[in-house]
């Protein structure tokens, strides 16, 4: 039964990929879906790119174990800060200015916004360097689940996921990814609700499970009775850093922001904001809420042998075959949707912002689409090879780069991108300062953590500091450096002043 479900699922994904080939004939069609993607597809594409197996298996297990039920705050933060406010603050302005500047990628946006080719190349390099290990980490959450469900070698799982994702992304581009993300999102929504209910029910229901968590004690963490069933858990400060990194980080991740480039119209932004927020509340809230009950299974979990990634699979291994099949499809959907988003972001950035603009300035659209497709194959292959190397040699370095990648990308891009949309005074020097600070800080945290204060030696805390510091660095450096050219800024921001005629249901007339 599990195998039949998988085959049907894969057939649908590939069929959609080939169906969407007509939308992927030029660069804007392949990368942005022709800027005509509606609210449901955009919202689900945003949500499914946001949450992968890293969240469901890795983060939910780790933070649920550390913080107990309070880990649910991470999911609530993802919904409010990572989705609702991101759409409200970035959505409309990103769509308007990116179209005005004719930019299809984040590096292209920086290059056009500041008339700085070097800034564009730097942004492209940062994305290339830090997205590759991120894509490799997406496979990590699948190993135990596939082993539990099918008893097959993890290498087979990596190859299947890589090949199938490559086929539908290469065939149909962004539109195929968006439609498949919608299907994968529905699976994630239904799956997380059913699985949380089943796991809680296996412990006697909600009241019994909460009572069990209130009885859990761990003197190495806290002597407070019932701390793992409390509102803020045993480590509220570290929990706050988790919420900041996993929520605010989406504001600066190229594969997330790029979703706003492609949305169709004003109405789609309004609907997409609501849909995306509800999606995040259910999926992320459900994941972290589920992980919060991990200590109820402590008699079956050997952290020393299996690590935090063993917690969620252990919680699920006694479910029925149908629920295990649903879990595998859920986690596979989460990982494939994020992987497809990442490889489109990486390949389009490298093609448009590096190969075309530096070496072949007059490259035809057809040639650009071909190169993007070739690079998708390259990026997926590299990520799969890195995942196989980690699996075979048991190297944890690659998996740890997930946190480093997220912190470096968001730390470098969040503040410059946000201020660029709203503030004419933002300078090129301020962008450089944020790029350098975010990347260098996360590299130091990875290579020489002893140089940092104790509380910053965690990639979670360090990444949060990198993002928050950028929000201070950009305005300070901008005020200390020469103003941008006024005529250029007037032209850039003129896109917000255009007059549109709308129906009376949108705005009342005189």
C-alpha positions as CSV (number, residue, x, y, z in Angstrom):
1,X,0.0,0.0,0.0
2,X,2.8,2.4,0.9
3,X,4.5,1.7,-2.4
4,X,1.3,2.3,-4.4
5,X,0.7,5.6,-2.7
6,X,4.3,6.7,-3.5
7,X,4.0,5.7,-7.2
8,X,0.7,7.6,-7.6
9,X,2.3,10.6,-5.9
10,X,5.4,10.6,-8.1
11,X,3.3,10.2,-11.3
12,X,1.2,13.2,-10.4
13,X,4.3,15.4,-9.8
14,X,5.9,14.4,-13.1
15,X,2.7,14.8,-15.0
16,X,2.3,18.4,-13.7
17,X,5.9,19.1,-14.6
18,X,5.3,18.2,-18.3
19,X,1.9,19.9,-18.4
20,X,3.5,23.2,-17.4
21,X,6.2,23.2,-20.1
22,X,4.2,25.8,-22.0
23,X,4.8,28.3,-19.2
24,X,8.6,27.8,-19.2
25,X,9.7,28.9,-22.6
26,X,11.4,32.2,-21.5
27,X,13.3,33.4,-18.4
28,X,10.4,35.2,-16.8
29,X,8.1,32.3,-17.5
30,X,10.5,29.7,-16.1
31,X,11.7,31.7,-13.1
32,X,8.6,33.7,-12.2
33,X,5.7,32.0,-13.9
34,X,5.1,35.1,-16.0
35,X,4.3,37.1,-12.8
36,X,0.8,35.7,-13.0
37,X,0.6,33.3,-10.1
38,X,-2.6,33.5,-8.0
39,X,-3.0,33.7,-4.2
40,X,-3.5,30.0,-3.4
41,X,-0.5,28.8,-5.5
42,X,1.8,31.6,-4.2
43,X,0.7,31.1,-0.5
44,X,1.3,27.4,-0.7
45,X,4.6,27.8,-2.6
46,X,5.7,30.2,0.2
47,X,4.6,27.8,3.0
48,X,6.0,24.6,1.5
49,X,9.3,26.3,0.7
50,X,9.4,27.4,4.3
51,X,8.9,24.1,6.0
52,X,10.9,21.0,5.1
53,X,12.0,17.7,6.7
54,X,14.5,19.8,8.6
55,X,11.6,21.4,10.5
56,X,9.4,18.3,10.8
57,X,12.1,15.8,11.9
58,X,15.1,17.9,13.1
59,X,13.9,21.1,14.6
60,X,10.6,19.8,16.0
61,X,12.4,16.9,17.7
62,X,15.3,18.9,19.0
63,X,13.4,22.0,20.3
64,X,10.4,19.9,21.5
65,X,12.8,17.9,23.6
66,X,14.6,21.0,24.9
67,X,11.6,23.3,25.5
68,X,8.6,20.9,25.9
69,X,5.2,22.2,25.0
70,X,6.6,25.7,24.9
71,X,8.3,24.8,21.5
72,X,4.9,25.5,20.0
73,X,5.8,29.2,20.3
74,X,8.2,28.6,17.4
75,X,5.3,27.6,15.2
76,X,3.2,30.6,16.3
77,X,6.2,32.9,15.5
78,X,6.5,31.3,12.1
79,X,2.9,32.1,11.4
80,X,2.8,35.7,12.7
81,X,6.3,37.0,12.1
82,X,7.5,34.6,9.3
83,X,4.2,34.7,7.3
84,X,1.7,37.3,8.2
85,X,4.0,40.3,8.8
86,X,6.4,39.2,6.0
87,X,3.5,39.3,3.5
88,X,2.1,42.6,4.9
89,X,5.4,44.4,5.0
90,X,7.3,42.9,2.0
91,X,4.7,41.5,-0.4
92,X,3.2,44.5,-2.2
93,X,6.4,46.6,-2.3
94,X,8.5,43.7,-3.4
95,X,6.1,42.9,-6.3
96,X,5.9,46.6,-7.4
97,X,9.6,47.5,-7.2
98,X,11.0,44.2,-8.6
99,X,8.7,44.6,-11.7
100,X,9.7,48.3,-12.0
101,X,13.4,47.3,-11.9
102,X,12.8,44.3,-14.2
103,X,14.5,42.0,-11.7
104,X,13.9,38.3,-11.4
105,X,16.3,37.5,-8.6
106,X,17.4,39.0,-5.4
107,X,21.0,39.8,-6.6
108,X,19.5,41.4,-9.7
109,X,17.2,43.5,-7.5
110,X,20.3,44.8,-5.5
111,X,22.2,45.5,-8.7
112,X,19.4,47.5,-10.2
113,X,18.2,49.2,-7.0
114,X,21.8,50.6,-6.3
115,X,23.2,50.6,-9.9
116,X,26.0,48.4,-8.6
117,X,27.2,45.4,-10.6
118,X,29.7,44.4,-7.8
119,X,26.9,44.3,-5.2
120,X,24.9,42.0,-7.5
121,X,27.9,39.7,-8.0
122,X,28.5,39.6,-4.3
123,X,24.9,38.7,-3.5
124,X,25.0,36.0,-6.2
125,X,28.2,34.5,-4.7
126,X,26.6,34.4,-1.2
127,X,23.5,32.7,-2.5
128,X,25.6,30.1,-4.4
129,X,27.9,29.4,-1.4
130,X,25.3,29.1,1.3
131,X,22.3,27.5,-0.6
132,X,24.2,24.4,-1.7
133,X,24.8,23.0,1.9
134,X,21.2,24.0,2.7
135,X,19.9,21.8,-0.1
136,X,22.1,18.9,1.1
137,X,20.6,19.2,4.6
138,X,17.0,18.6,3.2
139,X,17.7,14.9,2.7
140,X,18.7,14.4,6.4
141,X,15.2,14.2,7.8
142,X,14.2,11.4,5.4
143,X,16.7,8.8,6.3
144,X,15.1,7.3,9.4
145,X,11.5,7.6,8.1
146,X,12.3,5.8,4.9
147,X,14.3,3.1,6.8
148,X,11.3,2.7,9.2
149,X,8.7,2.6,6.5
150,X,10.3,0.7,3.7
151,X,13.5,-0.9,5.1
152,X,15.5,0.4,2.1
153,X,18.9,2.0,2.0
154,X,18.9,5.7,2.5
155,X,21.0,6.1,-0.7
156,X,18.0,4.9,-2.7
157,X,15.8,7.5,-1.1
158,X,18.3,10.3,-1.9
159,X,18.5,9.3,-5.5
160,X,14.8,9.0,-6.0
161,X,14.0,12.3,-4.4
162,X,16.8,14.1,-6.4
163,X,15.7,12.6,-9.8
164,X,12.0,13.2,-9.4
165,X,12.5,16.8,-8.2
166,X,14.8,17.4,-11.1
167,X,12.4,16.1,-13.7
168,X,9.4,18.2,-12.8
169,X,11.4,21.4,-12.1
170,X,13.4,21.1,-15.3
171,X,10.2,20.4,-17.3
172,X,7.9,23.0,-16.0
173,X,9.9,25.6,-14.1
174,X,8.3,27.9,-11.4
175,X,4.7,27.1,-12.5
176,X,5.2,23.4,-12.1
177,X,6.8,24.0,-8.8
178,X,4.0,26.2,-7.6
179,X,1.2,23.7,-8.7
180,X,3.1,20.8,-7.1
181,X,3.7,22.9,-4.0
182,X,-0.1,23.3,-3.8
183,X,-0.6,19.6,-3.9
184,X,2.3,19.0,-1.4
185,X,0.9,21.7,0.8
186,X,-2.5,20.0,1.1
187,X,-0.7,16.7,2.0
188,X,1.2,18.6,4.7
189,X,-1.9,20.2,6.1
190,X,-3.9,17.0,6.3
191,X,-0.9,14.9,7.3
192,X,0.2,17.0,10.3
193,X,-3.4,17.2,11.7
194,X,-3.9,13.5,11.5
195,X,-0.5,12.5,12.8
196,X,-0.6,14.9,15.8
197,X,-4.1,13.5,16.7
198,X,-2.8,9.9,16.3
199,X,0.3,10.4,18.5
200,X,-1.7,12.3,21.2
201,X,-4.3,9.6,21.2
202,X,-1.7,6.9,21.6
203,X,-0.9,8.5,25.0
204,X,-4.4,8.5,26.2
205,X,-5.7,11.8,24.7
206,X,-4.8,15.4,25.2
207,X,-5.5,15.6,28.9
208,X,-3.5,12.5,29.7
209,X,-0.6,13.6,27.4
210,X,-0.4,17.1,29.1
211,X,-0.5,15.4,32.5
212,X,2.3,13.1,31.5
213,X,4.4,16.1,30.3
214,X,3.7,17.9,33.7
215,X,5.2,14.8,35.5
216,X,8.4,14.8,33.3
217,X,11.5,16.0,35.2
218,X,15.1,16.4,34.1
219,X,17.4,17.8,36.8
220,X,20.1,18.5,34.3
221,X,17.8,21.1,32.7
222,X,15.6,22.4,35.5
223,X,14.4,21.5,39.0
224,X,11.1,23.2,38.5
225,X,8.2,20.7,38.6
226,X,6.1,20.6,35.4
227,X,8.6,22.8,33.6
228,X,8.1,20.9,30.3
229,X,4.4,21.6,30.3
230,X,4.7,25.2,31.1
231,X,4.0,28.3,29.0
232,X,7.6,29.3,28.3
233,X,9.5,26.1,29.1
234,X,12.9,25.8,30.8
235,X,14.9,28.1,28.5
236,X,12.8,31.1,27.5
237,X,15.8,33.1,26.3
238,X,17.0,30.4,23.9
239,X,13.4,29.8,22.8
240,X,13.2,33.4,21.8
241,X,16.3,33.1,19.6
242,X,14.7,30.0,17.9
243,X,11.6,32.0,17.2
244,X,13.6,34.9,15.8
245,X,15.8,32.8,13.5
246,X,13.0,30.5,12.2
247,X,10.5,33.4,11.8
248,X,12.4,36.6,10.9
249,X,14.8,34.6,8.7
250,X,12.2,34.2,5.9
251,X,12.4,38.0,5.3
252,X,15.9,37.7,3.9
253,X,16.0,34.3,2.2
254,X,16.1,34.6,-1.6
255,X,13.9,31.5,-2.3
256,X,11.2,32.9,0.0
257,X,11.2,36.6,-1.1
258,X,11.2,35.5,-4.8
259,X,7.6,34.2,-4.2
260,X,6.5,37.8,-4.0
261,X,8.0,38.6,-7.4
262,X,5.6,36.3,-9.1
263,X,2.3,37.1,-7.5
264,X,-0.4,38.3,-9.9
265,X,-2.3,41.3,-8.4
266,X,-3.4,43.2,-5.3
267,X,-6.3,40.8,-4.5
268,X,-3.9,37.9,-4.6
269,X,-1.6,39.5,-2.1
270,X,-4.5,40.0,0.3
271,X,-5.8,36.5,0.0
272,X,-2.3,35.0,0.0
273,X,-1.5,36.8,3.3
274,X,-4.4,35.1,5.0
275,X,-3.8,31.7,3.4
276,X,-0.1,31.6,4.1
277,X,-0.6,32.6,7.8
278,X,-3.2,29.8,8.4
279,X,-0.9,27.3,6.5
280,X,2.1,28.2,8.8
281,X,0.0,28.1,11.9
282,X,-1.3,24.6,11.2
283,X,1.9,23.1,9.7
284,X,4.6,24.7,11.8
285,X,2.5,24.9,14.9
286,X,1.5,21.3,14.6
287,X,5.2,20.2,14.0
288,X,6.5,21.9,17.1
289,X,3.5,21.0,19.2
290,X,4.0,17.3,18.2
291,X,7.7,17.6,19.1
292,X,6.8,19.1,22.5
293,X,5.5,15.6,23.6
294,X,8.8,13.9,22.7
295,X,9.8,13.2,26.3
296,X,6.7,11.0,26.8
297,X,8.6,8.5,24.6
298,X,11.9,8.8,26.5
299,X,11.9,5.1,27.4
300,X,12.1,4.3,23.6
301,X,14.6,7.1,22.6
302,X,18.3,6.8,22.9
303,X,19.6,10.3,22.3
304,X,23.3,9.2,22.7
305,X,22.9,6.8,19.8
306,X,20.4,8.4,17.5
307,X,20.6,12.1,18.3
308,X,17.6,14.5,18.1
309,X,16.7,13.3,14.6
310,X,15.6,10.0,16.1
311,X,12.9,11.5,18.3
312,X,10.1,12.1,15.8
313,X,10.6,8.8,13.9
314,X,10.5,7.0,17.3
315,X,7.2,8.7,18.2
316,X,5.7,7.6,14.9
317,X,7.0,4.0,14.5
318,X,4.1,2.3,16.2
319,X,1.4,4.0,14.1
320,X,-0.6,2.0,11.5
321,X,0.9,1.4,8.1
322,X,-1.5,3.9,6.5
323,X,-0.4,6.7,8.9
324,X,3.3,5.8,8.4
325,X,2.7,6.0,4.6
326,X,1.0,9.4,5.1
327,X,4.0,10.5,7.3
328,X,6.5,9.5,4.6
329,X,4.6,11.4,1.9
330,X,4.2,14.4,4.2
331,X,8.0,14.7,4.9
332,X,8.8,13.8,1.3
333,X,6.5,16.6,0.1
334,X,8.0,19.1,2.5
335,X,11.5,18.3,1.4
336,X,10.8,18.1,-2.4
337,X,9.0,21.4,-2.3
338,X,11.8,23.2,-0.5
339,X,14.4,21.5,-2.7
340,X,12.7,22.7,-5.9
341,X,12.5,26.2,-4.6
342,X,16.1,26.3,-3.6
343,X,17.5,24.9,-6.9
344,X,15.4,27.4,-9.0
345,X,16.7,30.3,-6.8
346,X,20.3,29.0,-7.1
347,X,20.3,28.2,-10.8
348,X,18.5,31.4,-11.9
349,X,20.8,33.6,-9.8
350,X,23.9,32.0,-11.2
351,X,22.6,32.2,-14.8
352,X,21.1,35.7,-14.8
353,X,23.4,37.5,-12.4
354,X,26.7,35.8,-13.1
355,X,27.0,34.0,-16.4
356,X,24.8,36.3,-18.5
357,X,25.7,39.6,-17.0
358,X,29.5,39.0,-16.8
359,X,30.3,36.8,-19.8
360,X,27.4,36.8,-22.3
361,X,25.5,40.1,-22.0
362,X,23.4,39.5,-25.1
363,X,22.4,35.9,-24.4
364,X,19.1,35.0,-25.8
365,X,16.2,33.9,-23.5
366,X,16.2,30.4,-24.9
367,X,19.8,29.9,-24.1
368,X,19.3,31.3,-20.6
369,X,16.5,28.9,-19.9
370,X,18.7,26.0,-21.2
371,X,21.6,27.0,-18.8
372,X,19.2,27.3,-15.9
373,X,17.9,23.8,-16.6
374,X,21.5,22.5,-16.8
375,X,22.4,24.2,-13.6
376,X,19.3,22.7,-11.8
377,X,20.7,19.3,-12.7
378,X,24.2,20.3,-11.4
379,X,22.8,21.7,-8.1
380,X,20.6,18.7,-7.4
381,X,23.5,16.4,-8.2
382,X,25.9,18.3,-5.9
383,X,23.3,18.3,-3.0
384,X,22.6,14.6,-3.4
385,X,26.4,13.8,-3.5
386,X,26.9,15.8,-0.3
387,X,24.0,14.0,1.4
388,X,25.4,10.6,0.3
389,X,28.9,11.6,1.6
390,X,27.5,12.6,4.9
391,X,25.5,9.4,5.2
392,X,28.3,7.1,4.2
393,X,31.0,8.8,6.3
394,X,28.8,9.9,9.2
395,X,30.1,13.5,8.8
396,X,27.8,15.9,10.8
397,X,29.5,19.0,9.4
398,X,27.1,19.2,6.4
399,X,24.0,18.9,8.5
400,X,25.2,21.6,10.8
401,X,25.5,24.0,7.8
402,X,21.7,24.2,7.6
403,X,21.7,26.6,10.6
404,X,24.8,28.4,9.3
405,X,23.3,28.8,5.8
406,X,20.0,30.2,7.1
407,X,21.8,32.6,9.5
408,X,24.3,33.8,6.8
409,X,21.7,34.4,4.1
410,X,19.1,36.1,6.2
411,X,21.8,38.0,8.2
412,X,23.3,39.3,4.9
413,X,20.1,40.1,3.0
414,X,17.3,40.8,5.4
415,X,18.1,44.4,6.4
416,X,19.4,45.7,3.1
417,X,16.4,44.3,1.2
418,X,13.8,45.6,3.8
419,X,15.3,49.1,3.9
420,X,15.7,49.2,0.1
421,X,12.0,48.9,-0.3
422,X,11.1,51.7,2.1
423,X,14.0,54.1,2.5
424,X,15.6,56.2,-0.2
425,X,18.6,57.0,2.0
426,X,19.8,53.3,2.0
427,X,23.3,53.2,0.6
428,X,25.5,50.7,-1.3
429,X,28.0,50.9,1.6
430,X,25.3,49.9,4.0
431,X,24.5,46.8,1.9
432,X,28.2,45.8,1.8
433,X,28.4,46.2,5.6
434,X,25.4,43.9,6.2
435,X,26.7,41.3,3.6
436,X,30.1,41.1,5.2
437,X,28.9,41.2,8.8
438,X,26.3,38.4,8.3
439,X,28.6,36.1,6.4
440,X,31.7,36.6,8.5
441,X,29.9,36.2,11.8
442,X,28.3,32.9,10.7
443,X,31.7,31.6,9.3
444,X,33.4,32.5,12.6
445,X,30.6,30.7,14.5
446,X,31.2,27.6,12.3
447,X,35.1,27.6,12.2
448,X,36.2,29.3,15.4
449,X,33.2,29.6,17.9
450,X,35.6,30.1,20.8
451,X,36.2,33.7,19.5
452,X,32.5,34.5,20.2
453,X,30.7,35.0,23.6
454,X,29.3,31.8,25.0
455,X,25.6,32.6,24.2
456,X,26.6,33.1,20.5
457,X,28.3,29.8,19.9
458,X,25.0,28.2,18.8
459,X,24.2,28.7,15.1
460,X,20.6,29.5,16.2
461,X,21.6,32.3,18.5
462,X,24.3,33.6,16.3
463,X,22.0,33.7,13.2
464,X,19.4,35.6,15.2
465,X,22.1,38.2,16.3
466,X,23.3,38.5,12.6
467,X,19.7,39.4,11.5
468,X,19.0,41.8,14.3
469,X,22.4,43.5,14.0
470,X,21.8,44.1,10.3
471,X,18.7,46.1,11.1
472,X,20.9,48.5,13.1
473,X,24.0,48.4,10.8
474,X,22.2,49.4,7.6
475,X,20.6,52.7,8.9
476,X,23.8,53.6,10.8
477,X,26.2,53.1,7.9
478,X,23.7,54.7,5.5
479,X,23.6,57.9,7.6
480,X,27.4,57.9,7.9
481,X,28.0,57.5,4.1
482,X,27.2,59.8,1.2
483,X,23.6,60.0,0.0
484,X,22.6,58.1,-3.0
485,X,22.0,60.0,-6.2
486,X,18.6,61.8,-5.8
487,X,17.5,61.5,-9.4
488,X,18.2,57.8,-9.3
489,X,16.2,57.3,-6.1
490,X,13.3,59.4,-7.4
491,X,13.2,57.1,-10.5
492,X,13.4,53.9,-8.4
493,X,10.7,55.0,-6.0
494,X,8.4,56.4,-8.7
495,X,6.9,53.0,-9.1
496,X,5.0,53.6,-5.8
497,X,3.5,56.8,-7.1
498,X,1.8,55.5,-10.3
499,X,-1.9,56.1,-10.4
500,X,-4.1,53.0,-11.1
501,X,-7.8,53.1,-11.9
502,X,-9.6,50.5,-9.8
503,X,-13.3,49.5,-9.3
504,X,-15.4,51.0,-6.5
505,X,-15.3,47.7,-4.5
506,X,-11.6,48.4,-4.1
507,X,-11.7,52.1,-3.4
508,X,-14.5,54.6,-3.2
509,X,-14.6,57.5,-5.7
510,X,-15.6,61.1,-5.2
